C-alpha cells in the first residue's frame, strides 16, 4: 500500500531569497513590491515598472531558504514529515527564459535540495511553475499572451524531467492555475491595458498554459514513465447565499468558471459552456485542432488543490458585506468565522470540495495547501503559543479524514501551507504567518532569519505520528 504523504509546502519566490545569486534572473514575483502598488500590479492593471521608486521587494531575500535549506529540511525530518512540496524557480534554471542551455548552478542547487530531502526520507513534490515567469520572457513576448511560451515552458520542464529522473515521482505543472482569472500578473506574468479585452487575454493565456501542461505530461511519460504530473487548482466551492434561484445560479456559474481549468486538464476537453461563452462574448481564442488533440490525449494524472476557504455568491449584493479578504471574492458568509485577513474559516467546506473534485474527475487527489495566516507573538523566552493555528488545522484535518474514511475519497497526501513562515503571496507581508516554524523577519525585511519552533510544530509532529 502506498504511504500517505504528510508534508509542508512552499514556493521558491516566497522562501528562497538569493534572487540574483548564482546566475538567477528576475521573475514576475520579484517585481511585486510590498505596499500600495502590489495589488494593482498583481491584478495586471499597473505595469510593474510604475511602482514607487523606493518600494521594498520582499521576495528578493524572503526567508533565505537558499542558504538555510539543510537546517530547514532537518526541521522537517524532526517533525516527522515524509513529503515536501516546493517549486523550482524558472529563472534559476533559465535566467531570462530565452537561453538555449540551462544554468548549471541552478540545477545543482535543486539537486542538493532534492538529495537532502531523500536522505531524510522526505518525498519531493515539485511544482514546475508556482507564480513564476522569467522577466526576460515577459519583456520578450508578453509572457503567456504568446504561443511562444509553450515551447519555452516545454524546454524548461524537459530539462527538469531529464535532470531529476528517478528522484521526483510527483510533478505539478502550474500552481493554482485559476488565479490567472483574478491576478493575471501574479499567476502568469501578464499586464493588461485599460483598452484591451481583458477576458480574451486571460483565457488565451490560460489556453496556452493548459496546452503546455498537456504537452509536458506527454514528455514526462516518455522521459520518466514512473513519475506522474498533476494539475493544481485554488479550490473551494461557491455556496449560494440563499435558496433564491438567482443566488443558486450565480454560485453554479462561479463554480463552472473555477473548475473550468480542471475540466480541461482532467477531462481533456473544453466544457460546452466555455465555448459558448467565448462565442457569445466575441472572445477570439487561438485554439488549433492540434491543441485540442493534445489536451484530449494527455490529461493530468492526479488532481492537486489548495483549500483555505469556501466562497459565497449572492446575485444582489446591495444589502450584504462583500468578502474582500481573498482573490475569489463573493460575499461574507454569516455562518462562518473569519481570519485576521478576512478569509472565511470553513472546515466542512474541505470535505465538500473533496467530494466535488472526486465526483467530477475520478482521479487521485492531493491536498497541497491548507493553513492559517495569522500574527504570531514571540515571548521573551522564544515561545510561540499558536493555539489558533492548531485549532484551524485540527478542524480541517478532521474533515479531511472523514472525507477519506466515510466518503471514500482517494486522497494520497496533505502538505500544509506552510511548514515555515514565508512571504505572503497576496500581501507581501511576513506578519501574515503560516508556518509551524517561525522566522525572525518582519514586513520591512529586518530580522536575523533565526528559526523557532512554534507550539503547532510539536502538535503536528504528534498528530502525524499517530496516523
C-alpha positions, 0 to 999 in steps of 0.5 A: 500500500502506498504511504500517505504523504504528510508534508509542508509546502512552499514556493521558491519566490516566497522562501528562497531569497538569493534572487540574483545569486548564482546566475538567477534572473528576475521573475514576475514575483520579484517585481511585486513590491510590498505596499500600495502598488502590489495589488494593482500590479498583481491584478495586471492593471499597473505595469510593474515598472510604475511602482514607487521608486523606493518600494521594498521587494520582499521576495528578493531575500524572503526567508533565505531558504537558499542558504538555510535549506539543510537546517530547514529540511532537518526541521522537517525530518524532526517533525516527522514529515515524509513529503515536501512540496516546493517549486523550482524557480524558472529563472534559476534554471533559465535566467531570462527564459530565452537561453538555449542551455540551462544554468548549471548552478541552478540545477545543482542547487535543486539537486542538493535540495532534492538529495537532502530531502531523500536522505531524510526520507522526505518525498519531493513534490515539485511544482514546475511553475508556482507564480513564476515567469522569467522577466526576460520572457515577459519583456520578450513576448508578453509572457503567456499572451504568446504561443511562444511560451509553450515551447519555452515552458516545454524546454524548461520542464524537459530539462527538469524531467531529464535532470531529476529522473528517478528522484521526483515521482510527483510533478505539478505543472502550474500552481493554482492555475485559476488565479490567472482569472483574478491576478493575471500578473501574479499567476502568469506574468501578464499586464493588461491595458485599460483598452484591451479585452481583458477576458480574451487575454486571460483565457488565451493565456490560460489556453496556452498554459493548459496546452503546455501542461498537456504537452509536458505530461506527454514528455514526462511519460516518455522521459520518466514513465514512473513519475506522474504530473498533476494539475493544481487548482485554488479550490473551494466551492461557491455556496449560494447565499440563499435558496433564491434561484438567482443566488443558486445560479450565480454560485453554479456559474462561479463554480463552472468558471473555477473548475473550468481549468480542471475540466480541461486538464482532467477531462481533456476537453473544453466544457460546452459552456466555455465555448459558448461563452467565448462565442457569445462574448466575441472572445477570439481564442487561438485554439488549433485542432492540434491543441485540442488533440493534445489536451484530449490525449494527455490529461493530468494524472492526479488532481492537486488543490489548495483549500483555505476557504469556501466562497459565497455568491449572492446575485444582489449584493446591495444589502450584504458585506462583500468578502474582500479578504481573498482573490475569489471574492463573493460575499461574507458568509454569516455562518462562518468565522473569519481570519485576521485577513478576512478569509472565511474559516470553513472546515466542512467546506474541505470535505465538500470540495473533496467530494466535488473534485472526486465526483467530477474527475475520478482521479487521485487527489492531493491536498497541497495547501491548507493553513492559517495566516495569522500574527504570531507573538514571540515571548521573551523566552522564544515561545510561540503559543499558536493555539489558533493555528492548531485549532484551524488545522485540527478542524480541517484535518478532521474533515479531511479524514472523514472525507477519506474514511466515510466518503471514500475519497482517494486522497494520497497526501496533505502538505500544509501551507506552510511548514515555515513562515514565508512571504505572503503571496497576496500581501507581501507581508511576513506578519501574515504567518503560516508556518509551524516554524517561525522566522525572525523577519518582519514586513520591512525585511529586518530580522536575523532569519533565526528559526523557532519552533512554534507550539503547532510544530510539536502538535503536528509532529504528534498528530502525524505520528499517530496516523 
